[in-house]
């Protein structure tokens, strides 16, 4: 199992980010071919306090890395990528992760 | 459901890191009171290439944030925290995440 981990930094307008993610971006992601599961979560803090480096995290699970890469290249993957440019440009880091 | 997300930067000796994590650190984490699940994974790359900002990610799941905070304060939590200082000092960012 592999996952694409999306780490989003603090957006300028959190309420607008939340609304766009939930109403527009997540529905685009859910169309990705081969997607097995999505888990999202909001960062609420850090041990010891301080401002966390990220605001939101999303993880998209696939059977293997070929499937993940194919999903990102697909029309559905490109649509979600284009959408990121609209609502979170410069805010997101994407990581391929091999789940142990 | 909440999780503690641990993001580890590239260690100087990846093989030593892997060995210590698997043989020493993970067994300490598995003793945490209230821990529901652990998911670990190695970062294998990023879309578009380049050096990923992280090497390894671990996620520890709990029923709620009170349970997570209590686990970190417990003797078992402090033992794992002390161990981090031995094998990954300065390499890890910890985030509290409310799973949607």
N, CA and C atoms of all chains as a GROMACS GRO file, in nm:
protein
  600
    1UNK      N    1   0.085  -0.120   0.000
    1UNK     CA    2   0.000   0.000   0.000
    1UNK      C    3   0.089   0.125   0.000
    2UNK      N    4   0.052   0.223  -0.081
    2UNK     CA    5   0.123   0.350  -0.081
    2UNK      C    6   0.020   0.462  -0.061
    3UNK      N    7   0.074   0.580  -0.025
    3UNK     CA    8  -0.017   0.694  -0.012
    3UNK      C    9   0.052   0.819  -0.063
    4UNK      N   10  -0.030   0.911  -0.109
    4UNK     CA   11   0.015   1.046  -0.139
    4UNK      C   12  -0.024   1.132  -0.019
    5UNK      N   13   0.076   1.191   0.046
    5UNK     CA   14   0.050   1.276   0.162
    5UNK      C   15   0.060   1.421   0.118
    6UNK      N   16  -0.046   1.496   0.143
    6UNK     CA   17  -0.049   1.640   0.110
    6UNK      C   18  -0.047   1.718   0.240
    7UNK      N   19   0.060   1.796   0.258
    7UNK     CA   20   0.076   1.880   0.377
    7UNK      C   21   0.051   2.024   0.336
    8UNK      N   22  -0.055   2.085   0.391
    8UNK     CA   23  -0.092   2.222   0.356
    8UNK      C   24  -0.048   2.318   0.467
    9UNK      N   25   0.023   2.421   0.429
    9UNK     CA   26   0.058   2.527   0.524
    9UNK      C   27  -0.065   2.614   0.552
   10UNK      N   28  -0.050   2.698   0.653
   10UNK     CA   29  -0.160   2.787   0.694
   10UNK      C   30  -0.209   2.872   0.576
   11UNK      N   31  -0.337   2.862   0.541
   11UNK     CA   32  -0.389   2.947   0.432
   11UNK      C   33  -0.423   3.086   0.485
   12UNK      N   34  -0.425   3.184   0.396
   12UNK     CA   35  -0.458   3.320   0.439
   12UNK      C   36  -0.601   3.331   0.491
   13UNK      N   37  -0.694   3.252   0.433
   13UNK     CA   38  -0.834   3.255   0.476
   13UNK      C   39  -0.877   3.112   0.506
   14UNK      N   40  -0.860   3.068   0.632
   14UNK     CA   41  -0.890   2.928   0.663
   14UNK      C   42  -1.032   2.885   0.630
   15UNK      N   43  -1.130   2.971   0.655
   15UNK     CA   44  -1.269   2.932   0.628
   15UNK      C   45  -1.290   2.909   0.479
   16UNK      N   46  -1.230   2.995   0.396
   16UNK     CA   47  -1.241   2.978   0.251
   16UNK      C   48  -1.170   2.851   0.206
   17UNK      N   49  -1.054   2.824   0.265
   17UNK     CA   50  -0.981   2.701   0.235
   17UNK      C   51  -1.067   2.580   0.268
   18UNK      N   52  -1.120   2.578   0.389
   18UNK     CA   53  -1.200   2.463   0.432
   18UNK      C   54  -1.317   2.440   0.337
   19UNK      N   55  -1.385   2.549   0.303
   19UNK     CA   56  -1.501   2.538   0.215
   19UNK      C   57  -1.460   2.484   0.078
   20UNK      N   58  -1.354   2.541   0.022
   20UNK     CA   59  -1.311   2.496  -0.111
   20UNK      C   60  -1.264   2.351  -0.108
   21UNK      N   61  -1.188   2.317  -0.004
   21UNK     CA   62  -1.139   2.178   0.004
   21UNK      C   63  -1.255   2.080   0.006
   22UNK      N   64  -1.351   2.109   0.092
   22UNK     CA   65  -1.461   2.014   0.116
   22UNK      C   66  -1.557   2.009  -0.004
   23UNK      N   67  -1.591   2.125  -0.058
   23UNK     CA   68  -1.696   2.130  -0.158
   23UNK      C   69  -1.645   2.109  -0.300
   24UNK      N   70  -1.520   2.142  -0.325
   24UNK     CA   71  -1.469   2.137  -0.462
   24UNK      C   72  -1.352   2.040  -0.477
   25UNK      N   73  -1.251   2.054  -0.391
   25UNK     CA   74  -1.129   1.975  -0.413
   25UNK      C   75  -1.149   1.827  -0.380
   26UNK      N   76  -1.205   1.798  -0.264
   26UNK     CA   77  -1.221   1.657  -0.224
   26UNK      C   78  -1.308   1.579  -0.324
   27UNK      N   79  -1.417   1.638  -0.371
   27UNK     CA   80  -1.493   1.564  -0.475
   27UNK      C   81  -1.410   1.534  -0.600
   28UNK      N   82  -1.319   1.623  -0.638
   28UNK     CA   83  -1.231   1.595  -0.752
   28UNK      C   84  -1.135   1.479  -0.720
   29UNK      N   85  -1.081   1.481  -0.598
   29UNK     CA   86  -0.988   1.374  -0.558
   29UNK      C   87  -1.058   1.239  -0.555
   30UNK      N   88  -1.180   1.238  -0.509
   30UNK     CA   89  -1.252   1.110  -0.496
   30UNK      C   90  -1.278   1.044  -0.632
   31UNK      N   91  -1.260   1.118  -0.740
   31UNK     CA   92  -1.278   1.060  -0.874
   31UNK      C   93  -1.152   0.991  -0.926
   32UNK      N   94  -1.039   1.004  -0.855
   32UNK     CA   95  -0.913   0.948  -0.906
   32UNK      C   96  -0.924   0.797  -0.928
   33UNK      N   97  -0.879   0.749  -1.044
   33UNK     CA   98  -0.881   0.605  -1.068
   33UNK      C   99  -0.785   0.533  -0.972
   34UNK      N  100  -0.831   0.422  -0.917
   34UNK     CA  101  -0.747   0.341  -0.830
   34UNK      C  102  -0.738   0.389  -0.687
   35UNK      N  103  -0.802   0.500  -0.656
   35UNK     CA  104  -0.798   0.551  -0.518
   35UNK      C  105  -0.872   0.455  -0.424
   36UNK      N  106  -0.804   0.414  -0.316
   36UNK     CA  107  -0.865   0.319  -0.221
   36UNK      C  108  -0.929   0.387  -0.102
   37UNK      N  109  -0.869   0.499  -0.058
   37UNK     CA  110  -0.918   0.562   0.064
   37UNK      C  111  -0.858   0.701   0.074
   38UNK      N  112  -0.931   0.792   0.133
   38UNK     CA  113  -0.880   0.927   0.164
   38UNK      C  114  -0.896   0.950   0.314
   39UNK      N  115  -0.794   1.002   0.378
   39UNK     CA  116  -0.807   1.043   0.517
   39UNK      C  117  -0.758   1.186   0.528
   40UNK      N  118  -0.843   1.272   0.581
   40UNK     CA  119  -0.806   1.412   0.597
   40UNK      C  120  -0.810   1.450   0.745
   41UNK      N  121  -0.738   1.555   0.779
   41UNK     CA  122  -0.741   1.600   0.918
   41UNK      C  123  -0.685   1.739   0.932
   42UNK      N  124  -0.734   1.808   1.033
   42UNK     CA  125  -0.688   1.943   1.061
   42UNK      C  126  -0.585   1.939   1.174
   43UNK      N  127  -0.476   2.010   1.155
   43UNK     CA  128  -0.374   2.018   1.259
   43UNK      C  129  -0.426   2.109   1.370
   44UNK      N  130  -0.422   2.058   1.493
   44UNK     CA  131  -0.478   2.134   1.605
   44UNK      C  132  -0.371   2.189   1.699
   45UNK      N  133  -0.248   2.147   1.681
   45UNK     CA  134  -0.143   2.197   1.769
   45UNK      C  135  -0.020   2.110   1.763
   46UNK      N  136   0.072   2.140   1.850
   46UNK     CA  137   0.196   2.063   1.861
   46UNK      C  138   0.224   2.041   2.009
   47UNK      N  139   0.289   1.928   2.044
   47UNK     CA  140   0.332   1.914   2.183
   47UNK      C  141   0.427   2.028   2.218
   48UNK      N  142   0.404   2.087   2.333
   48UNK     CA  143   0.489   2.198   2.374
   48UNK      C  144   0.439   2.332   2.327
   49UNK      N  145   0.333   2.333   2.245
   49UNK     CA  146   0.277   2.460   2.199
   49UNK      C  147   0.350   2.514   2.077
   50UNK      N  148   0.324   2.638   2.046
   50UNK     CA  149   0.383   2.698   1.927
   50UNK      C  150   0.292   2.683   1.807
   51UNK      N  151   0.328   2.752   1.699
   51UNK     CA  152   0.248   2.752   1.577
   51UNK      C  153   0.291   2.634   1.490
   52UNK      N  154   0.200   2.540   1.462
   52UNK     CA  155   0.238   2.426   1.379
   52UNK      C  156   0.277   2.471   1.238
   53UNK      N  157   0.368   2.397   1.174
   53UNK     CA  158   0.410   2.436   1.038
   53UNK      C  159   0.304   2.407   0.932
   54UNK      N  160   0.202   2.327   0.968
   54UNK     CA  161   0.098   2.291   0.871
   54UNK      C  162  -0.040   2.313   0.932
   55UNK      N  163  -0.135   2.333   0.841
   55UNK     CA  164  -0.274   2.359   0.880
   55UNK      C  165  -0.362   2.236   0.860
   56UNK      N  166  -0.330   2.157   0.756
   56UNK     CA  167  -0.421   2.051   0.712
   56UNK      C  168  -0.338   1.942   0.647
   57UNK      N  169  -0.382   1.817   0.662
   57UNK     CA  170  -0.312   1.705   0.601
   57UNK      C  171  -0.414   1.613   0.535
   58UNK      N  172  -0.381   1.568   0.414
   58UNK     CA  173  -0.468   1.474   0.342
   58UNK      C  174  -0.383   1.358   0.292
   59UNK      N  175  -0.437   1.238   0.304
   59UNK     CA  176  -0.363   1.119   0.261
   59UNK      C  177  -0.452   1.036   0.170
   60UNK      N  178  -0.399   1.008   0.049
   60UNK     CA  179  -0.472   0.934  -0.052
   60UNK      C  180  -0.402   0.800  -0.075
   61UNK      N  181  -0.476   0.691  -0.050
   61UNK     CA  182  -0.417   0.556  -0.051
   61UNK      C  183  -0.443   0.484  -0.183
   62UNK      N  184  -0.338   0.412  -0.228
   62UNK     CA  185  -0.344   0.331  -0.350
   62UNK      C  186  -0.278   0.196  -0.325
   63UNK      N  187  -0.306   0.102  -0.415
   63UNK     CA  188  -0.246  -0.031  -0.399
   63UNK      C  189  -0.094  -0.027  -0.413
   64UNK      N  190  -0.046   0.052  -0.507
   64UNK     CA  191   0.099   0.057  -0.531
   64UNK      C  192   0.136   0.190  -0.597
   65UNK      N  193   0.266   0.214  -0.608
   65UNK     CA  194   0.310   0.345  -0.657
   65UNK      C  195   0.276   0.365  -0.805
   66UNK      N  196   0.274   0.257  -0.882
   66UNK     CA  197   0.233   0.272  -1.022
   66UNK      C  198   0.090   0.324  -1.031
   67UNK      N  199   0.004   0.272  -0.946
   67UNK     CA  200  -0.135   0.317  -0.944
   67UNK      C  201  -0.146   0.462  -0.903
   68UNK      N  202  -0.068   0.500  -0.804
   68UNK     CA  203  -0.068   0.640  -0.759
   68UNK      C  204  -0.020   0.733  -0.870
   69UNK      N  205   0.090   0.695  -0.933
   69UNK     CA  206   0.142   0.781  -1.039
   69UNK      C  207   0.046   0.790  -1.158
   70UNK      N  208  -0.019   0.678  -1.189
   70UNK     CA  209  -0.117   0.678  -1.298
   70UNK      C  210  -0.235   0.769  -1.265
   71UNK      N  211  -0.276   0.768  -1.139
   71UNK     CA  212  -0.389   0.853  -1.098
   71UNK      C  213  -0.353   1.001  -1.116
   72UNK      N  214  -0.230   1.037  -1.078
   72UNK     CA  215  -0.190   1.178  -1.090
   72UNK      C  216  -0.182   1.222  -1.236
   73UNK      N  217  -0.148   1.128  -1.324
   73UNK     CA  218  -0.138   1.160  -1.467
   73UNK      C  219  -0.274   1.159  -1.537
   74UNK      N  220  -0.373   1.100  -1.474
   74UNK     CA  221  -0.505   1.085  -1.537
   74UNK      C  222  -0.574   1.221  -1.549
   75UNK      N  223  -0.676   1.231  -1.634
   75UNK     CA  224  -0.752   1.357  -1.642
   75UNK      C  225  -0.806   1.399  -1.506
   76UNK      N  226  -0.852   1.301  -1.426
   76UNK     CA  227  -0.905   1.333  -1.292
   76UNK      C  228  -0.795   1.385  -1.199
   77UNK      N  229  -0.675   1.327  -1.215
   77UNK     CA  230  -0.562   1.374  -1.134
   77UNK      C  231  -0.520   1.515  -1.174
   78UNK      N  232  -0.519   1.539  -1.304
   78UNK     CA  233  -0.478   1.673  -1.350
   78UNK      C  234  -0.582   1.778  -1.311
   79UNK      N  235  -0.710   1.738  -1.310
   79UNK     CA  236  -0.813   1.834  -1.269
   79UNK      C  237  -0.793   1.874  -1.123
   80UNK      N  238  -0.760   1.778  -1.038
   80UNK     CA  239  -0.736   1.810  -0.897
   80UNK      C  240  -0.609   1.894  -0.882
   81UNK      N  241  -0.507   1.861  -0.962
   81UNK     CA  242  -0.384   1.941  -0.958
   81UNK      C  243  -0.408   2.084  -1.000
   82UNK      N  244  -0.487   2.102  -1.105
   82UNK     CA  245  -0.521   2.238  -1.148
   82UNK      C  246  -0.598   2.311  -1.039
   83UNK      N  247  -0.685   2.238  -0.972
   83UNK     CA  248  -0.764   2.301  -0.866
   83UNK      C  249  -0.676   2.348  -0.751
   84UNK      N  250  -0.573   2.270  -0.718
   84UNK     CA  251  -0.482   2.312  -0.611
   84UNK      C  252  -0.423   2.448  -0.643
   85UNK      N  253  -0.391   2.469  -0.770
   85UNK     CA  254  -0.334   2.599  -0.808
   85UNK      C  255  -0.431   2.713  -0.780
   86UNK      N  256  -0.561   2.680  -0.780
   86UNK     CA  257  -0.660   2.786  -0.759
   86UNK      C  258  -0.680   2.820  -0.612
   87UNK      N  259  -0.670   2.720  -0.523
   87UNK     CA  260  -0.707   2.749  -0.384
   87UNK      C  261  -0.591   2.734  -0.285
   88UNK      N  262  -0.479   2.674  -0.328
   88UNK     CA  263  -0.370   2.650  -0.232
   88UNK      C  264  -0.235   2.659  -0.300
   89UNK      N  265  -0.224   2.749  -0.396
   89UNK     CA  266  -0.097   2.763  -0.468
   89UNK      C  267   0.015   2.800  -0.373
   90UNK      N  268   0.122   2.723  -0.378
   90UNK     CA  269   0.238   2.751  -0.293
   90UNK      C  270   0.223   2.705  -0.150
   91UNK      N  271   0.109   2.646  -0.116
   91UNK     CA  272   0.085   2.607   0.024
   91UNK      C  273   0.108   2.459   0.050
   92UNK      N  274   0.116   2.378  -0.056
   92UNK     CA  275   0.113   2.233  -0.036
   92UNK      C  276   0.245   2.165  -0.071
   93UNK      N  277   0.283   2.069   0.014
   93UNK     CA  278   0.393   1.977  -0.016
   93UNK      C  279   0.332   1.838  -0.035
   94UNK      N  280   0.375   1.770  -0.142
   94UNK     CA  281   0.322   1.637  -0.172
   94UNK      C  282   0.433   1.534  -0.157
   95UNK      N  283   0.404   1.426  -0.089
   95UNK     CA  284   0.503   1.320  -0.065
   95UNK      C  285   0.445   1.185  -0.107
   96UNK      N  286   0.527   1.106  -0.178
   96UNK     CA  287   0.494   0.965  -0.198
   96UNK      C  288   0.544   0.888  -0.076
   97UNK      N  289   0.459   0.804  -0.019
   97UNK     CA  290   0.497   0.729   0.101
   97UNK      C  291   0.463   0.580   0.082
   98UNK      N  292   0.562   0.497   0.106
   98UNK     CA  293   0.541   0.352   0.105
   98UNK      C  294   0.498   0.312   0.247
   99UNK      N  295   0.374   0.268   0.260
   99UNK     CA  296   0.323   0.232   0.392
   99UNK      C  297   0.385   0.099   0.436
  100UNK      N  298   0.435   0.095   0.560
  100UNK     CA  299   0.502  -0.027   0.607
  100UNK      C  300   0.400  -0.137   0.630
  101UNK      N  301  -1.171   1.066   1.634
  101UNK     CA  302  -1.038   1.006   1.624
  101UNK      C  303  -0.934   1.116   1.601
  102UNK      N  304  -0.825   1.107   1.675
  102UNK     CA  305  -0.714   1.200   1.655
  102UNK      C  306  -0.588   1.118   1.631
  103UNK      N  307  -0.485   1.187   1.579
  103UNK     CA  308  -0.357   1.119   1.562
  103UNK      C  309  -0.244   1.216   1.592
  104UNK      N  310  -0.135   1.158   1.635
  104UNK     CA  311  -0.008   1.230   1.646
  104UNK      C  312   0.072   1.195   1.522
  105UNK      N  313   0.104   1.296   1.442
  105UNK     CA  314   0.182   1.273   1.320
  105UNK      C  315   0.326   1.314   1.348
  106UNK      N  316   0.418   1.222   1.324
  106UNK     CA  317   0.561   1.249   1.341
  106UNK      C  318   0.626   1.251   1.203
  107UNK      N  319   0.680   1.368   1.168
  107UNK     CA  320   0.748   1.387   1.038
  107UNK      C  321   0.898   1.393   1.065
  108UNK      N  322   0.973   1.294   1.015
  108UNK     CA  323   1.117   1.287   1.037
  108UNK      C  324   1.192   1.335   0.913
  109UNK      N  325   1.283   1.428   0.935
  109UNK     CA  326   1.370   1.471   0.825
  109UNK      C  327   1.477   1.365   0.798
  110UNK      N  328   1.546   1.383   0.688
  110UNK     CA  329   1.651   1.289   0.648
  110UNK      C  330   1.755   1.269   0.760
  111UNK      N  331   1.773   1.146   0.807
  111UNK     CA  332   1.876   1.123   0.910
  111UNK      C  333   2.014   1.109   0.847
  112UNK      N  334   2.117   1.137   0.925
  112UNK     CA  335   2.253   1.124   0.870
  112UNK      C  336   2.287   0.981   0.829
  113UNK      N  337   2.234   0.882   0.904
  113UNK     CA  338   2.260   0.741   0.873
  113UNK      C  339   2.126   0.669   0.864
  114UNK      N  340   2.069   0.663   0.743
  114UNK     CA  341   1.934   0.606   0.729
  114UNK      C  342   1.924   0.462   0.780
  115UNK      N  343   2.024   0.379   0.755
  115UNK     CA  344   2.015   0.240   0.799
  115UNK      C  345   2.010   0.231   0.952
  116UNK      N  346   2.092   0.314   1.018
  116UNK     CA  347   2.090   0.315   1.164
  116UNK      C  348   1.956   0.367   1.216
  117UNK      N  349   1.903   0.468   1.149
  117UNK     CA  350   1.770   0.521   1.186
  117UNK      C  351   1.665   0.411   1.174
  118UNK      N  352   1.663   0.345   1.059
  118UNK     CA  353   1.563   0.240   1.036
  118UNK      C  354   1.571   0.133   1.143
  119UNK      N  355   1.692   0.090   1.171
  119UNK     CA  356   1.711  -0.016   1.270
  119UNK      C  357   1.664   0.029   1.408
  120UNK      N  358   1.704   0.149   1.448
  120UNK     CA  359   1.664   0.197   1.581
  120UNK      C  360   1.513   0.216   1.588
  121UNK      N  361   1.456   0.273   1.483
  121UNK     CA  362   1.312   0.294   1.486
  121UNK      C  363   1.238   0.163   1.504
  122UNK      N  364   1.275   0.066   1.424
  122UNK     CA  365   1.203  -0.063   1.422
  122UNK      C  366   1.227  -0.145   1.549
  123UNK      N  367   1.351  -0.149   1.593
  123UNK     CA  368   1.387  -0.242   1.702
  123UNK      C  369   1.369  -0.180   1.840
  124UNK      N  370   1.379  -0.049   1.849
  124UNK     CA  371   1.376   0.016   1.981
  124UNK      C  372   1.259   0.113   1.995
  125UNK      N  373   1.246   0.206   1.900
  125UNK     CA  374   1.146   0.312   1.919
  125UNK      C  375   1.003   0.261   1.904
  126UNK      N  376   0.976   0.190   1.797
  126UNK     CA  377   0.837   0.144   1.774
  126UNK      C  378   0.787   0.056   1.889
  127UNK      N  379   0.869  -0.036   1.942
  127UNK     CA  380   0.822  -0.112   2.059
  127UNK      C  381   0.788  -0.024   2.179
  128UNK      N  382   0.859   0.087   2.198
  128UNK     CA  383   0.824   0.180   2.306
  128UNK      C  384   0.691   0.248   2.278
  129UNK      N  385   0.670   0.288   2.154
  129UNK     CA  386   0.545   0.356   2.117
  129UNK      C  387   0.425   0.262   2.134
  130UNK      N  388   0.445   0.136   2.099
  130UNK     CA  389   0.332   0.041   2.107
  130UNK      C  390   0.284   0.019   2.250
  131UNK      N  391   0.362   0.062   2.349
  131UNK     CA  392   0.321   0.049   2.490
  131UNK      C  393   0.235   0.165   2.538
  132UNK      N  394   0.219   0.269   2.455
  132UNK     CA  395   0.145   0.387   2.500
  132UNK      C  396   0.001   0.351   2.539
  133UNK      N  397  -0.044   0.399   2.655
  133UNK     CA  398  -0.183   0.374   2.694
  133UNK      C  399  -0.280   0.443   2.599
  134UNK      N  400  -0.384   0.371   2.559
  134UNK     CA  401  -0.488   0.430   2.475
  134UNK      C  402  -0.456   0.432   2.327
  135UNK      N  403  -0.337   0.385   2.289
  135UNK     CA  404  -0.300   0.385   2.147
  135UNK      C  405  -0.389   0.286   2.072
  136UNK      N  406  -0.450   0.331   1.964
  136UNK     CA  407  -0.539   0.245   1.887
  136UNK      C  408  -0.471   0.181   1.767
  137UNK      N  409  -0.377   0.255   1.705
  137UNK     CA  410  -0.318   0.206   1.581
  137UNK      C  411  -0.194   0.289   1.551
  138UNK      N  412  -0.097   0.228   1.489
  138UNK     CA  413   0.021   0.300   1.440
  138UNK      C  414   0.033   0.271   1.291
  139UNK      N  415   0.059   0.376   1.212
  139UNK     CA  416   0.089   0.355   1.070
  139UNK      C  417   0.220   0.427   1.040
  140UNK      N  418   0.314   0.354   0.986
  140UNK     CA  419   0.443   0.414   0.952
  140UNK      C  420   0.467   0.401   0.802
  141UNK      N  421   0.554   0.485   0.750
  141UNK     CA  422   0.585   0.476   0.608
  141UNK      C  423   0.708   0.556   0.573
  142UNK      N  424   0.776   0.508   0.470
  142UNK     CA  425   0.896   0.576   0.424
  142UNK      C  426   0.863   0.663   0.304
  143UNK      N  427   0.913   0.785   0.305
  143UNK     CA  428   0.891   0.876   0.192
  143UNK      C  429   0.978   0.830   0.077
  144UNK      N  430   0.918   0.810  -0.039
  144UNK     CA  431   0.992   0.758  -0.153
  144UNK      C  432   1.017   0.862  -0.261
  145UNK      N  433   0.955   0.978  -0.251
  145UNK     CA  434   0.976   1.080  -0.352
  145UNK      C  435   0.867   1.182  -0.349
  146UNK      N  436   0.871   1.270  -0.449
  146UNK     CA  437   0.771   1.375  -0.461
  146UNK      C  438   0.730   1.384  -0.607
  147UNK      N  439   0.605   1.421  -0.634
  147UNK     CA  440   0.569   1.446  -0.774
  147UNK      C  441   0.660   1.556  -0.831
  148UNK      N  442   0.710   1.533  -0.950
  148UNK     CA  443   0.799   1.632  -1.011
  148UNK      C  444   0.944   1.613  -0.972
  149UNK      N  445   0.972   1.517  -0.882
  149UNK     CA  446   1.111   1.491  -0.844
  149UNK      C  447   1.161   1.584  -0.737
  150UNK      N  448   1.292   1.585  -0.717
  150UNK     CA  449   1.349   1.668  -0.610
  150UNK      C  450   1.363   1.589  -0.482
  151UNK      N  451   1.434   1.649  -0.387
  151UNK     CA  452   1.459   1.584  -0.258
  151UNK      C  453   1.344   1.613  -0.163
  152UNK      N  454   1.272   1.511  -0.117
  152UNK     CA  455   1.160   1.536  -0.027
  152UNK      C  456   1.209   1.598   0.104
  153UNK      N  457   1.125   1.680   0.168
  153UNK     CA  458   1.166   1.743   0.294
  153UNK      C  459   1.168   1.646   0.412
  154UNK      N  460   1.107   1.528   0.393
  154UNK     CA  461   1.100   1.430   0.502
  154UNK      C  462   1.144   1.293   0.452
  155UNK      N  463   1.189   1.212   0.550
  155UNK     CA  464   1.238   1.077   0.522
  155UNK      C  465   1.138   0.971   0.563
  156UNK      N  466   1.064   0.998   0.669
  156UNK     CA  467   0.982   0.895   0.733
  156UNK      C  468   0.865   0.964   0.802
  157UNK      N  469   0.750   0.894   0.804
  157UNK     CA  470   0.633   0.949   0.871
  157UNK      C  471   0.569   0.840   0.956
  158UNK      N  472   0.528   0.877   1.076
  158UNK     CA  473   0.460   0.783   1.166
  158UNK      C  474   0.335   0.850   1.220
  159UNK      N  475   0.227   0.774   1.228
  159UNK     CA  476   0.100   0.828   1.276
  159UNK      C  477   0.044   0.737   1.384
  160UNK      N  478   0.019   0.795   1.500
  160UNK     CA  479  -0.031   0.722   1.617
  160UNK      C  480  -0.174   0.767   1.646
  161UNK      N  481  -0.268   0.675   1.643
  161UNK     CA  482  -0.411   0.707   1.652
  161UNK      C  483  -0.465   0.683   1.793
  162UNK      N  484  -0.551   0.777   1.835
  162UNK     CA  485  -0.617   0.770   1.965
  162UNK      C  486  -0.765   0.806   1.949
  163UNK      N  487  -0.844   0.772   2.051
  163UNK     CA  488  -0.987   0.804   2.045
  163UNK      C  489  -1.012   0.954   2.045
  164UNK      N  490  -0.933   1.027   2.126
  164UNK     CA  491  -0.956   1.171   2.135
  164UNK      C  492  -0.828   1.240   2.182
  165UNK      N  493  -0.829   1.374   2.178
  165UNK     CA  494  -0.706   1.446   2.210
  165UNK      C  495  -0.666   1.432   2.356
  166UNK      N  496  -0.765   1.419   2.446
  166UNK     CA  497  -0.729   1.397   2.586
  166UNK      C  498  -0.649   1.267   2.601
  167UNK      N  499  -0.691   1.164   2.531
  167UNK     CA  500  -0.620   1.036   2.537
  167UNK      C  501  -0.479   1.047   2.481
  168UNK      N  502  -0.466   1.119   2.371
  168UNK     CA  503  -0.333   1.140   2.311
  168UNK      C  504  -0.242   1.217   2.407
  169UNK      N  505  -0.294   1.324   2.464
  169UNK     CA  506  -0.211   1.405   2.555
  169UNK      C  507  -0.174   1.323   2.680
  170UNK      N  508  -0.268   1.242   2.729
  170UNK     CA  509  -0.239   1.159   2.847
  170UNK      C  510  -0.130   1.057   2.814
  171UNK      N  511  -0.134   1.001   2.692
  171UNK     CA  512  -0.032   0.904   2.653
  171UNK      C  513   0.106   0.968   2.650
  172UNK      N  514   0.114   1.090   2.599
  172UNK     CA  515   0.244   1.157   2.592
  172UNK      C  516   0.299   1.190   2.731
  173UNK      N  517   0.208   1.215   2.826
  173UNK     CA  518   0.251   1.246   2.962
  173UNK      C  519   0.282   1.121   3.044
  174UNK      N  520   0.238   1.005   2.998
  174UNK     CA  521   0.256   0.880   3.074
  174UNK      C  522   0.403   0.840   3.076
  175UNK      N  523   0.441   0.751   3.168
  175UNK     CA  524   0.578   0.701   3.168
  175UNK      C  525   0.617   0.641   3.033
  176UNK      N  526   0.524   0.570   2.970
  176UNK     CA  527   0.555   0.509   2.840
  176UNK      C  528   0.575   0.616   2.732
  177UNK      N  529   0.496   0.723   2.743
  177UNK     CA  530   0.513   0.833   2.648
  177UNK      C  531   0.645   0.905   2.668
  178UNK      N  532   0.680   0.926   2.794
  178UNK     CA  533   0.806   0.995   2.821
  178UNK      C  534   0.926   0.909   2.781
  179UNK      N  535   0.913   0.777   2.796
  179UNK     CA  536   1.022   0.688   2.754
  179UNK      C  537   1.045   0.700   2.603
  180UNK      N  538   0.936   0.705   2.528
  180UNK     CA  539   0.950   0.720   2.382
  180UNK      C  540   1.006   0.857   2.346
  181UNK      N  541   0.963   0.960   2.420
  181UNK     CA  542   1.016   1.094   2.396
  181UNK      C  543   1.166   1.102   2.424
  182UNK      N  544   1.205   1.038   2.534
  182UNK     CA  545   1.349   1.036   2.565
  182UNK      C  546   1.426   0.962   2.455
  183UNK      N  547   1.366   0.856   2.406
  183UNK     CA  548   1.433   0.778   2.301
  183UNK      C  549   1.452   0.860   2.173
  184UNK      N  550   1.353   0.943   2.140
  184UNK     CA  551   1.366   1.029   2.021
  184UNK      C  552   1.491   1.116   2.031
  185UNK      N  553   1.517   1.163   2.152
  185UNK     CA  554   1.636   1.248   2.169
  185UNK      C  555   1.765   1.172   2.138
  186UNK      N  556   1.759   1.039   2.154
  186UNK     CA  557   1.879   0.958   2.131
  186UNK      C  558   1.903   0.928   1.983
  187UNK      N  559   1.794   0.910   1.906
  187UNK     CA  560   1.817   0.864   1.768
  187UNK      C  561   1.771   0.964   1.662
  188UNK      N  562   1.695   1.066   1.702
  188UNK     CA  563   1.642   1.158   1.600
  188UNK      C  564   1.631   1.300   1.652
  189UNK      N  565   1.724   1.337   1.737
  189UNK     CA  566   1.719   1.471   1.796
  189UNK      C  567   1.724   1.578   1.686
  190UNK      N  568   1.630   1.668   1.691
  190UNK     CA  569   1.627   1.777   1.593
  190UNK      C  570   1.572   1.740   1.457
  191UNK      N  571   1.533   1.612   1.441
  191UNK     CA  572   1.487   1.567   1.309
  191UNK      C  573   1.336   1.559   1.297
  192UNK      N  574   1.264   1.565   1.410
  192UNK     CA  575   1.122   1.531   1.405
  192UNK      C  576   1.034   1.652   1.436
  193UNK      N  577   0.925   1.663   1.360
  193UNK     CA  578   0.816   1.756   1.390
  193UNK      C  579   0.695   1.673   1.430
  194UNK      N  580   0.629   1.714   1.537
  194UNK     CA  581   0.512   1.641   1.586
  194UNK      C  582   0.388   1.730   1.574
  195UNK      N  583   0.282   1.673   1.520
  195UNK     CA  584   0.158   1.748   1.499
  195UNK      C  585   0.041   1.672   1.560
  196UNK      N  586  -0.046   1.744   1.632
  196UNK     CA  587  -0.176   1.689   1.671
  196UNK      C  588  -0.271   1.710   1.554
  197UNK      N  589  -0.341   1.605   1.514
  197UNK     CA  590  -0.433   1.616   1.401
  197UNK      C  591  -0.569   1.557   1.439
  198UNK      N  592  -0.673   1.636   1.416
  198UNK     CA  593  -0.811   1.589   1.433
  198UNK      C  594  -0.854   1.524   1.302
  199UNK      N  595  -0.874   1.393   1.303
  199UNK     CA  596  -0.910   1.322   1.181
  199UNK      C  597  -1.056   1.352   1.148
  200UNK      N  598  -1.080   1.388   1.021
  200UNK     CA  599  -1.216   1.426   0.980
  200UNK      C  600  -1.306   1.304   0.974
   0.00000   0.00000   0.00000
